[in-house]
Amino acid sequence: MQKSMIKRFAEVGAVLASVALMAGCTAKAQSKGNTATGSTIKVGVNIELSGVGGGYGEQVNNGIDLAVSRINKAGGFKVNGKTYKFKTITKDNKTATSTAASVAADLADNSKVSALIGPATTGAATAALSNATKAQVAQISPSATAPAYTEQKSGKVQPYAFRTAFTDDFQGTQAAKFVENNLKAKKVAILADNSNDYGKGLAAAFKKEYKGDVVSTQYFQAGDKDFNAVLTTLKNKGFDALYIPGYYTEIGLIIKQARQMGINTPIVGGDGMMDPSLTKIAGAKNVTNVYYTTPFSTLSAKSDKTVADFMSAYKAKHHTTASAFNALGYDSVYLLKQAIQDAKSTNSVDIAKALGKVKNLKGVTGTMTIDAKHNPEKTISVEKLVNGKAVSATVIK
């Protein structure tokens, strides 16, 4: 009898242990990623508020702030019949890759955010992605442009990486088409920033697409101040347009020195030129016959009610005219909101899956569909500057 009872208790114990193990596994499966508690969905904003990318990050953050405040002021939004509002937890990554990585871990692991927005720069965004992926929290970068940001080395898509900006190769390709088809330039000189993937990526894509003659390709480094020697070399080559992929800090000086030595041909660049400081550095009169590719044109407010509404709201809140980086930050929030509603869940894993399936979302930077590489499919514009001000925008589909 005693042995029989012991055996029976052992059998019952084994069954209970098995049930407990299964319950534990189920609980573990359900706890993947982060899920909102209460009626607030926490969003981590890992952004450059200082350092060399501080100018871009601050603009992106202002756009994020406007979108969140408008959504919450309107009463939030429903997920499975329950109303939620956003709560942003913002941390400065100082445009440092190590800081960006630690901020991502802190926001995902300690703050338990359901999604991350930022970083703004490619280097910081790429550095932060590993920790976001480990925590199974989607990371939406408003302005990381290197193609590799959303791709693994194997070529497969990064499951938790998304963006609202164009990739470098897309920008460079479209710039080449514009130079060839719209400016009718048969000869082009290229002066590219060789100190980062952004400048090199745009230059490579431009050269691959452009059907005319690239008479010379020269390079500069971030922080360079005197471009007279290289501009003189290029001037002697003879060209119909000058393509300068890089950032406004150096491009402003290049434009100024080029115009001073009599180079009056069109100058074309990428979205790294999109900053009011470009005109301050170059001088307004020199920023004429200058073009750049952009995901957002303020001029489209004349024909697009969504853009007009955004610009009006932005000016009312921040007392200045909205920029492309403001618009990209703003659209990142609405992309996230759409994914949460499509997923019918506040769980970060579910949100990431839904982000990859968003289609035809009307944003201020265009109508977005997220493709298989987690990049946005939408139109691109080329703005023309005269005396430092945008006077026209050409839409390239």
N, C-alpha and C positions, 0 to 999 in steps of 0.2 A: 504493500500500500504506500509506504513512504517513498519508495523509488518511483512508483507510478505518479504520485503527486508532484514530486520534484521534476519529473520529465514533463508533466503537463504544464507546470509553472514556467519551465524553460521554453516550451513551445509558445505559450502566451507571451512571454517576455520577448521572444524573437519577433513575433508578429507586431507587438507594440513598438519595438525598436525600428522595425521596417517602416511602420506607419510614420513614426517620428522622423525617420530619415527622409521619406518621401515628402513630408510636410516641410522639412527644412529645405529640400531641393526646390520645392514650389515657391517657398518664400524667397529663396535666393534668386529664382528666375524672375519673380515679380519685382525684385528690388534692383534690377539692372538699370543703370543710368539714374537720373534724378526725376522725381515727380513733385509737382506743386502741392503744397498743403494749404488748407484754408481757401481763400478766394483770391490769392495773389500768386502770379506767375513771376518768379524771379529770373531776371535776365542779366547776365554778367557782361559788362562792357569793359573789355581789355583794350585800352586805347592809348595812343601817343599824345599826351598832354604836355610833354616837354621833350627836350632832345631835338635832333635834326628833323624829325618828322612831326614835331609839335604843331606846326602850322596846319598840316593836313588833318591830324588827329582832332584838333580842336574844332575844325569845321565839320568833320564827320560826327563828332559828339553832339554838336549843336543840332544837327539834323535828327539824330536819334532822340534827343531830348524833346524836340518839337513833336515828333510822331507819337512818342509815349504819352506826352501831356494831352495831345488831342484825342487819342484813343481813350484815355482814362477820364477825361473831362466829358466825353460823350457817353459815359456810363460803362465803359469796358466792352467786353464781347462774350458771347455764350459758347460754351463747350459742353455738349451733352446736357443742355438745359440749364447749366449753372453759369452764372456770370463771374468773369474774372477780370482783373486789372493787372497791368504790368508794374513791376517794381524793378528799377535798374540799380545794380550795384556796380559803380564805376571805379576803376583803378587805373592809375597812370603807369604804363609800362616803360616810360622814359625813352622810347625808341631803342631799347636794348633787348637783344634776343634772349639773354638769360632772364631778364626781368619779365619779359612777355611770357616765357615758359612757366615761371613760378606763379605769375598772376593767374594764368589759365588754371593751374592746379589748385590754387587757393579758391578761386571762384567755383570751380566744379566740385572739389572735394569737401571744402569747408562751408561755403555759402550755399551749396546744393542748388545751383541755378539750373533751370530747364534748358537753357541755350546760352550761347556766347555770341556777342557781336564784337568784331574787331579781332586782331589788330588791323590798323589801316595800311601799314606798309608790308610788302611781301616778305621781307626777312623776318620781321617780328611775328607775322601770321604763321609762317612756316615753322618757326621755332616753337610757337605755342600749340601747334596742332597735335603733337605727340601726346601731351597731357590731356587735351580735350578728348582725343580718341580713347585713351586709357579709361577715362571717366565715362565714355559713351555719351558725350554731350556735343551737339552740333555747333560748329563754329562758322559764323557767316562773316566774311571779311568784306567790307564795303568797297575797298580799293586795292587789294592785293592783285597784281596783274600778271605775275609770272605763271605760265601754264602749269609748271610743276607743282604749284601750291595744291591743286586738287587731284594730282596724280601720284600714284606710288611709282617706285622705280621700275616695277614690272609692267607699268602702263595701265594698271587697273585704277579705277577711281578711288580716291580717299573717301571712305564712307561718311565721315563727319566733317568734311571740308566743303564749304559753299562760298559763293561770292556774288556780288551784285555789279561788279565792275567788269569791263572787257579785259581779255587777256592781251598780253603784249603783241603776240603774233597777229591777232585780229586787228589791233590798232595799226600796226605797221603795214599790214596788207591793205587796209582801207585807205591809209594815207597815200600809198603808192598809186592806188586807183584814182584818187582825187588829183594828185599831181599830174598824172598822165592824161586823164580824161577831162578834168575841169580846168586845170591851169595850162594844159597843152604843152607841158615842159618836156622837151626831147633830151635835155642834158641836166643831170642832177649831181650836186656835190653833197656828201654826207659828212657831218661833223657830230660824232656820237660820244656820249658819256661812257667811258670804258671801265668805270669803277664800280658798276653795279649791273645786275642782270636786266634791269629795266631798259637802260640805254642800249645795251648790246642786243637785247631781244628785239626791240623795235627796229634797230638798224638791220639786223639779219632778215627779218620778215619783209621789210621794205625792199631790200635788194633782191630778194627772191621773187617778189611780185612785180616789181617795176620792169617794164618792157623797153624803156629807153636806155640811154647811155649814162652809167654812173662814172663820171669823169675822175672822181677821187673820193676815197674814204679816209677820213682823219679822225683822231680820237682826242679826248681831253679827260681830265680827272676831276672828281668832285673837289672843290676848294680852289681850283685854278682861277686866276684873276686876269691875266694878260693873254689875250687870244690873237693879238695883232699878227704875229709871225705865221700862225697856221691859216689865218684868214687871208693873208697876202698870198700864200701858196695856193690856196683854193681860188682866189680871184684870178690868178694868172692862168688857171685851167679853163675858165670860161664855163658858165652854167646858166640854166634858165630858172632854177629853183635850188634852194639850200634846205636840206632836211636835217634838223637838229633834235634828235631824241635825247632827252635829259630832263633836269629839273630847273625850275625858274631861277634859282640862285645863280647858276652859271649862264643859263640861256639869256637872262636879262643883260648880262655883260657882253655876251656874244652879239646880241642884236645891236646894242649901243655901239660897239667897236666896229661892227660890220657896216652900219649906216655911216659912221664917221669917216670910213675910208672909201665911201662911194659904192658899196654893194647895196643896190636898191632892188634886187630881184626878190621874188616872194620867199619868205622864210616860213617853213612848216615844221611843226613839232607835235608832241603827244599831250596827254592830259597832265603831264608833269609841269606844264606851263601854266596851269589853271590856278593862279594865285594873284591877287591884286598887287603883290610886291613886284611882279614881273615889270609892270609899267613904271613903278617907282625906281627900279634899278636901271632900266633901259632909257627912261625918259619918254614921255607920252608921244612926242613928235616922231620918235624913232620906231615906235610900235605901230607901224603902218605897213600894209601889204604883208601882214603876219597872220598865219593860220595855225589852228591846232585841232586835233581830233578830241571829241568829248562825248560822254554819254548823256550830257544834259546841256541844253541851250536855253538861256533866259528868254531868248527871242521867241521861243515856241509858246510862251504865255499868251501871245496874241491870238493863237489859233487853238490852243488846248486848255480847256477849262480846269482840268486836273492840275496842270502846271501853274495856271493863274491863281488858283486857290492856294496852292502850296506857297507860292511866292508872297502872296498877300499875308498869309499866316506867319511866315518866317519873318517878314519885315516887322510885323506887329510885335512879335516876341523878342527878336534880337536886334531890331532897329538898323538893319542893313540889308542889302540885296543878297539873296540866296546864291550860293555857288554850286558847282557840280558835286563837290564833296559833301556839302550839306544835303543835297538831293540823294546821294548814294546812301548816306547814313539813314535818312528818312525812309527810303525804299527798303532798306534792310529790315527795319522794324515791321513794315507791312508784309514783307515776304514771310517773316517769322509768324506773324499773326495768321496769315493764310494757311501756313503749314499746320499750325496748332488746330485750327478749325477743321482742316481736311483730315487730320489724324484723329480728331475727336478724342484727343488725349493731351495731357500736360506732361507726359513722360518723355524724357529727352531722347530715348531710343526711337519711340514712335514718331516724334517730331522730325528727327533726322531722315527717317524713311519717307515721310510726307514731303519734306523739302525737295527731295529729288524728283518729285512727281508734280510739282506746281506748274500749271500751264496758264498762259494768257492772263497773267496778273497785270492789271493796269496800274502802272507806277508813274512817278513824275519823270523818271529817266527812260520811259518807254514801256511798252507792253512786254512783260517778261515770261519766257518759258525756260525752265531749268533743263539743260540738256544732259546727256548721259555722262558727261565729264563734270557735272555740277557747275557749269558756267551758264550765264544768262544769254539767251538768244533774244536780241532786240536791235533796233536800228542805232546807228552811230551818226553823229553830226560833226561837221567841220565848221568852226566859227572863224569869221574873218574879223581882224582887228584893224581899226583905223584910229590913229591918235590914241591908242591904248584902250579903245572901247569897241565892243562887239557891234558890228553894223549889219551882219548877215550870217545866216547859218544854212549850210547845204546838208540835207539829210541823205545818207547813203544806206540803203537797205541791205 
